[in-house]
Amino acid sequence: MHRLLTGSLRVEYLTLAIANLPASLDGIRLVQLSDLHYDGMRLSDRLLAEAIAETNHAKPDLIFLTGDYVTDDPKPIHRLVWHLKLLRSQAGIYAVLGNHDYHYPDSQGMITEAFTKIGIQVLSNQVVYPLGYQLAVIGLPDIYSGQFNPESVMDLVDQMTPRIVLSHSPDTAELLKKWRIDLQLSGHTHGGQIVLPGIGPLPGWMQEVQRQLPQSLKFLVPLKSGCKKVFKHWEWASGLHSVGANFLYVNRGLGTYPPGRFNCPPEVTVITLKSS
């Protein structure tokens, strides 16, 4: 995507207090990257290199990747990993897959294998403890994959243990409210790509306006039927949100679809966890 349509990269900083986080983990730093859509058109090598440089500059303890690494054809993953192998973290890089990463029957296997070869662990209904058993990291498959099964993993973690959940779609936060989640990291929305000042993401605004129109006038607000299924909670399109007792952070992503971004720059997120 042309730089004019994508805009400049922005690094967002977030500090979050976590209950029961031990003093030994106070101040740990996480970096989140999401929605790369590396297919030769939606993400330039220049922007990707800049995002990797900003990530490494933050000296993260952990790096989290939250899905949609390709768009349709999974083969560009082989070129993408040549860039991603430059990422550096103290305790590892963990990823979950997004809806586009299941597009073809071989997509999931191809992407997982390519990541594994460069030391990125793809989590699918799994829990890991990269910094010790005082902080859990849970990774879930995309909700549209047919493999999303939080029940199989959430109850494996002690209720007193802080946990971070990686889940591509923010809509899953509604389904996950019944469990303790100190921080859910998601992407998927691209922030709406076009954000109208004082109104919010354009797709969410169009969806709401169309919903309120009588059937005979809905054609006045054209909205692809597929868009209605992509995302429900446009109020969670980007940034930090409280969902019940849990926190959700939604990254705006790096890749850009036509017609481009407005008031919604691509994002690298740097998160510092503090003991509450």
C-alpha positions in Angstrom: 0.0 0.0 0.0 1.3 3.4 -0.9 2.6 5.4 2.0 0.1 8.2 1.3 -2.7 5.7 1.9 -1.1 4.1 4.9 0.3 7.0 6.9 3.2 7.0 9.4 3.7 4.4 12.0 2.8 5.3 15.5 4.1 3.7 18.7 1.5 3.6 21.4 2.5 3.2 25.1 0.3 1.6 27.7 1.0 1.0 31.4 -1.4 -1.3 33.2 -1.5 -2.4 36.9 -2.1 -6.2 37.3 -3.5 -7.8 40.5 -1.2 -10.4 42.0 1.6 -9.6 39.7 4.7 -10.3 41.8 7.3 -7.6 42.4 9.8 -9.7 40.4 7.7 -9.0 37.3 7.0 -5.4 38.0 7.9 -3.3 35.0 8.1 -6.1 32.4 7.6 -4.8 28.9 5.5 -6.4 26.2 5.2 -5.4 22.5 2.2 -6.3 20.3 2.2 -6.4 16.5 -0.9 -7.3 14.6 -2.6 -7.6 11.1 0.5 -7.5 8.9 -1.4 -8.7 5.8 2.0 -9.3 4.1 1.0 -9.9 0.5 3.1 -7.5 -1.5 0.5 -4.8 -1.5 -0.9 -4.1 2.0 2.3 -3.7 3.9 5.6 -2.3 2.6 9.0 -3.6 3.5 9.8 -0.1 4.7 7.0 0.1 7.2 7.6 -3.5 8.3 11.3 -2.7 8.9 10.4 0.4 10.9 7.9 -1.6 13.1 10.6 -4.2 13.8 13.1 -1.5 14.7 10.7 0.2 17.0 9.9 -3.2 18.6 13.5 -4.0 19.2 14.2 -0.4 20.5 11.7 -1.1 23.3 13.8 -4.0 24.5 10.7 -6.1 25.2 10.6 -9.1 27.6 7.9 -10.6 25.4 6.6 -10.0 21.9 3.1 -11.0 21.0 1.7 -11.3 17.4 -2.0 -11.3 17.1 -2.9 -12.6 13.7 -3.5 -12.0 10.0 0.1 -12.3 8.8 -1.0 -13.0 5.2 -4.2 -12.0 3.4 -5.3 -15.0 1.3 -2.4 -16.9 -0.3 -0.2 -18.2 2.6 3.0 -18.4 0.5 4.2 -14.8 1.3 4.8 -16.1 4.9 8.1 -17.5 3.7 9.3 -14.0 2.8 7.7 -12.4 5.9 9.7 -14.6 8.3 12.9 -13.4 6.8 11.9 -10.0 8.3 10.4 -11.3 11.5 13.5 -13.3 12.5 15.1 -9.9 13.2 12.7 -9.4 16.2 14.4 -9.6 19.6 12.9 -10.3 23.0 14.2 -11.5 26.3 11.8 -14.3 26.9 10.3 -15.3 23.6 7.8 -14.4 20.8 4.3 -15.9 20.9 1.6 -15.7 18.2 -2.0 -16.7 17.5 -3.6 -16.9 14.0 -6.2 -14.6 12.6 -9.1 -15.4 10.3 -7.0 -14.8 7.1 -4.4 -17.3 8.4 -6.9 -20.1 7.9 -8.0 -19.0 4.4 -6.8 -22.1 2.5 -6.6 -25.7 3.9 -2.8 -25.5 4.1 -2.6 -21.9 5.5 -2.5 -22.8 9.2 0.1 -25.5 8.8 2.3 -23.5 6.5 2.3 -20.4 8.7 2.8 -22.4 11.9 5.7 -24.2 10.4 7.4 -21.1 9.1 7.0 -19.4 12.5 8.3 -22.4 14.4 11.5 -22.5 12.2 12.4 -19.0 13.4 11.5 -19.5 17.1 8.0 -18.0 17.1 5.6 -20.3 19.0 2.1 -20.3 17.7 -0.4 -21.0 20.5 -3.7 -22.8 19.8 -5.8 -23.3 22.9 -2.6 -23.4 24.9 -1.1 -21.9 28.0 2.6 -21.1 28.5 4.6 -19.5 31.3 7.6 -17.8 29.6 8.5 -15.8 32.7 7.7 -18.5 35.3 4.4 -19.7 36.8 3.5 -16.3 38.2 2.2 -15.1 34.8 0.3 -17.2 32.3 0.1 -16.5 28.5 -2.9 -18.1 26.8 -3.3 -18.2 23.0 -6.6 -19.0 21.3 -7.3 -19.8 17.6 -9.5 -17.4 15.7 -13.1 -17.5 16.5 -14.0 -18.2 12.9 -11.6 -21.1 12.6 -13.8 -23.8 14.1 -11.0 -24.5 16.6 -11.8 -21.7 19.2 -12.2 -23.6 22.5 -11.4 -21.5 25.5 -13.0 -24.0 27.9 -10.2 -26.4 27.1 -7.5 -24.1 28.5 -8.8 -21.3 30.7 -9.6 -23.5 33.7 -6.0 -24.9 33.6 -4.7 -21.7 35.1 -5.0 -21.0 38.8 -7.5 -18.3 39.6 -4.9 -16.3 41.5 -2.4 -16.3 38.6 -2.3 -13.2 36.4 -2.9 -14.0 32.7 -2.6 -12.5 29.3 -4.8 -13.8 26.5 -4.0 -13.5 22.8 -7.2 -13.7 20.7 -7.3 -12.2 17.2 -10.9 -10.9 17.2 -11.9 -8.4 20.0 -15.4 -9.8 19.9 -14.2 -12.8 21.8 -13.9 -10.5 24.9 -17.6 -10.9 25.3 -17.4 -14.7 25.4 -14.4 -14.6 27.7 -15.9 -12.4 30.4 -16.7 -15.4 32.7 -13.0 -16.0 33.2 -10.3 -13.7 34.8 -8.4 -12.0 32.0 -6.0 -9.3 33.2 -5.3 -8.3 29.6 -6.6 -9.5 26.3 -4.6 -8.5 23.2 -6.5 -8.4 19.9 -6.3 -6.9 16.4 -8.6 -7.7 13.5 -10.3 -4.3 13.1 -7.4 -2.2 11.7 -9.0 0.4 14.0 -11.7 0.9 11.3 -9.0 2.4 9.0 -11.1 5.5 8.5 -11.9 7.2 11.8 -14.3 10.2 11.6 -13.5 12.9 14.2 -16.2 13.0 16.8 -18.0 10.0 15.3 -15.6 7.0 15.3 -14.7 4.3 12.9 -16.5 4.6 9.5 -17.5 1.0 9.2 -19.2 1.1 12.7 -21.0 4.3 11.9 -22.2 2.9 8.5 -23.4 -0.2 10.2 -25.4 1.7 12.9 -26.9 4.1 10.3 -28.0 1.2 8.1 -29.4 -0.7 11.1 -31.7 2.3 11.9 -32.9 2.8 8.3 -36.1 1.1 7.1 -35.5 -1.8 4.7 -36.5 0.3 1.6 -33.7 2.8 2.4 -30.9 0.6 3.4 -29.4 0.8 -0.1 -28.5 4.4 0.7 -25.7 3.2 3.0 -23.9 0.6 1.1 -22.2 -2.0 3.3 -21.0 -5.3 2.1 -22.8 -8.2 3.8 -19.5 -9.8 4.7 -18.5 -6.6 6.7 -21.5 -7.1 9.0 -20.1 -10.5 10.0 -16.5 -9.3 10.4 -17.0 -7.4 13.7 -19.8 -6.6 16.1 -18.4 -4.4 18.8 -17.1 -1.4 16.8 -16.9 0.5 20.1 -13.8 -1.7 20.8 -12.2 -1.0 17.4 -8.9 0.3 19.0 -7.2 1.1 22.3 -7.9 0.0 25.8 -11.4 -1.1 27.0 -13.0 -2.6 30.1 -15.1 -5.6 29.3 -16.8 -6.7 32.6 -13.9 -7.1 35.0 -11.4 -7.7 32.2 -9.2 -5.4 30.1 -9.0 -5.6 26.3 -6.5 -3.8 24.1 -7.0 -3.6 20.4 -4.1 -2.9 18.1 -4.8 -1.0 14.8 -2.5 -3.3 12.9 0.2 -2.6 10.3 -1.5 -3.7 7.0 -3.8 -1.4 5.1 -6.7 -2.3 2.8 -8.0 0.1 0.1 -9.1 2.9 0.3 -6.5 3.5 3.0 -6.2 4.9 6.4 -7.5 8.3 7.8 -6.9 9.4 11.3 -6.0 5.8 12.1 -2.2 5.2 11.8 -0.6 1.8 11.8 0.6 0.8 15.2 3.2 -0.9 17.4 2.1 -1.2 21.0 4.5 -1.1 23.9 2.9 -2.3 27.2 4.4 -2.1 30.7 2.9 -4.2 33.4 3.0 -2.9 37.0 2.2 -4.7 40.3 -1.0 -3.3 41.7 
